[in-house]
Amino acid sequence: METIEKKTIGQFVASNYKTASVFKKHKIDFCCNGNRTLSQACEEQKLDQEKIECELHAVLAESSSQDETINYKFWPLDLLVDYIEKKHHRYVKAQIPVLNQYLNKLCKVHGTNHPELFEIKELFDGCGEELTTHMQKEEMILFPAVRNLVNAQSHTENLKNFPFGTVKNPIQMMMHEHDTEGNRFRKISELTNTYTVPADACGTYKVAFALLKEFEEDLQLHIHIENNIIFPKAIKLEVELNN
């Protein structure tokens, strides 16, 4: 139990992503608020820490007897940013217009009986706009800086003087924006009753909620990899190169 008490939630998930299922079950945010220890999260949310620790031990024990899932912690830093761009950024860009179409249709057809759909649509519209800008900043500013750090470490490129100073500055901005989107999707999850469709739901309703849930899960993994793995690695590498 000592190791569990000392680890942050983000470190848990960084070491073994299967533990995310335990945190999601108890609605403990492991991406935006992954810097808390389990005891802090349980105290804040009035949760049974002993029960959650037992569940974590069970997941870790099961993982040790099976093939390991993807362990992003050991990936090279430049591969991680490539992966974020090619998998998660592409997914977000493709799904935003699809979900916008579904939510527009739901508001027109079911909005009278389910007025919460209008707030869900408004929240997702904001998410789509902000994430689009956020990803552009990562692709044009932060990720090229990260690649430069990696290339400077391997002596294939000189370390640049970044116009934004230290890499910590854009990272802090990205983490703040991650918090905003995490909070926005927590609200969407509440409004949808954790993506539970109502009794009068049509096929479109069911598909829309399933896609929203998938979108949130992808976003959680996306933010987790950046906040808990890429960003700390980049900050550490920059410090090492400047010493």
RARAMO-V512445 format. One record per residue. RES is the residue in one letter. PHI is phi in whole degrees, 0 to 359 (NA if undefined). Layout:
BEGIN
RES:PHI  RES:PHI
END
This chain:
BEGIN
M:NA  E:298  T:297  I:299  E:293  K:276  K:287  T:279  I:298  G:299  Q:293  F:303  V:289  A:295  S:283  N:206  Y:294  K:297  T:292  A:301  S:297  V:291  F:294  K:295  K:301  H:261  K:58  I:261  D:287  F:258  C:259  C:288  N:249  G:285  N:275  R:273  T:279  L:298  S:297  Q:296  A:297  C:294  E:294  E:294  Q:258  K:57  L:251  D:278  Q:296  E:299  K:296  I:293  E:299  C:298  E:294  L:295  H:300  A:296  V:296  L:294  A:294  E:295  S:296  S:292  S:261  Q:237  D:298  E:292  T:285  I:303  N:250  Y:296  K:301  F:262  W:285  P:299  L:300  D:290  L:293  L:298  V:290  D:298  Y:297  I:300  E:294  K:281  K:259  H:284  H:296  R:297  Y:299  V:299  K:297  A:286  Q:275  I:303  P:295  V:296  L:292  N:300  Q:298  Y:298  L:291  N:301  K:294  L:298  C:298  K:291  V:273  H:244  G:300  T:296  N:277  H:228  P:297  E:297  L:298  F:292  E:290  I:300  K:296  E:297  L:296  F:291  D:301  G:297  C:298  G:299  E:295  E:291  L:294  T:299  T:294  H:302  M:294  Q:298  K:294  E:294  E:289  M:262  I:240  L:288  F:294  P:300  A:294  V:297  R:297  N:296  L:299  V:296  N:292  A:293  Q:295  S:269  H:63  T:263  E:201  N:284  L:290  K:275  N:271  F:291  P:298  F:263  G:82  T:273  V:297  K:300  N:294  P:295  I:297  Q:299  M:294  M:297  M:292  H:296  E:291  H:299  D:301  T:300  E:289  G:298  N:294  R:297  F:285  R:298  K:293  I:299  S:299  E:295  L:295  T:266  N:55  T:55  Y:63  T:267  V:283  P:288  A:299  D:267  A:291  C:268  G:299  T:299  Y:302  K:296  V:295  A:300  F:291  A:296  L:290  L:297  K:297  E:299  F:298  E:296  E:297  D:295  L:295  Q:298  L:294  H:306  I:293  H:301  I:298  E:288  N:297  N:261  I:233  I:297  F:297  P:299  K:297  A:294  I:297  K:297  L:296  E:299  V:298  E:297  L:290  N:269  N:265
END
